[in-house]
């Protein structure tokens, strides 16, 4: 894991850290962990298939698959809004500083 990503992850509560690590360990297997007919890598996955996969995870009757979808949908905005380089674009001056 890259140092910046490790640092970002380490700022989260331990339960969230474990969930993120578990999610990424699962996804390291590539798209074929969901369907053997999918390409071997995420980079080779066409956008239409990826959209279909995400929609399938969203409506799946299998709780663990819905959990993967929910984790991804929670991670995406958290990754964006927790990154200080994005704060000026949303008008956020950053957390208060106490002296």
GITADA-V719419 format. One record per helix or strand of 3 or more residues. SS is the DSSP state (alpha for helix, beta for strand). FROM is the first residue (numbers start at 1). LEN is the number of residues. If there is no record, write none. Layout:
# GITADA-V719419
ss:SS from:FROM len:LEN
ss:SS from:FROM len:LEN
This chain:
# GITADA-V719419
ss:alpha from:3 len:8
ss:alpha from:14 len:14
ss:alpha from:31 len:3
ss:alpha from:47 len:13
ss:alpha from:63 len:19
ss:alpha from:84 len:7
